[in-house]
């Protein structure tokens, strides 16, 4: 059975990639929280 969740390594790569693209840490965290929870309060 495949795991539907991102690994810690994948999350780190995503955060580092977004940072390199000019995103700030708050926007990165909110984006990740939105993707993982679907909660509209984290949507930018």
N, C-alpha and C positions, 0 to 999 in steps of 0.2 A: 504494500500500500504506500502511495506517495504522500509525503507531508505537504500540506497546502500552505504552510507558513514559511516566511523567509528566514534563512539562517542569520545568525548574528553577523557573520562575514558579509552576507549580501546587504544587510542593513547598513553596515559600515561603508561599504562601497557606494551605496546609494547616497548616503549622507555626504561622503567625500566628493562625489561627483556633483551633487547639487551645490556644495560649498565652492567648488572650483568654477561653477557657472555663475557665482555671484550671489547665491541665496544666503540669507543670514540664518543663524541657528534656530531662532524662533519659528521662522517660516518652514525650515526643514522639519522640525519636530511636529508642527501642526500638520504638514503634508503627510508625514508618516502616520500620525494618529488618525487622520482622515482615511487614508488608504486601508489601515488595519481595522478600524472600527466602523467606518461608514457614517460616523456622526457628523452631521452638517455643521456643528459648531466649530469644527477644525478646518472646514473648507475655506480656502482663501478667496 
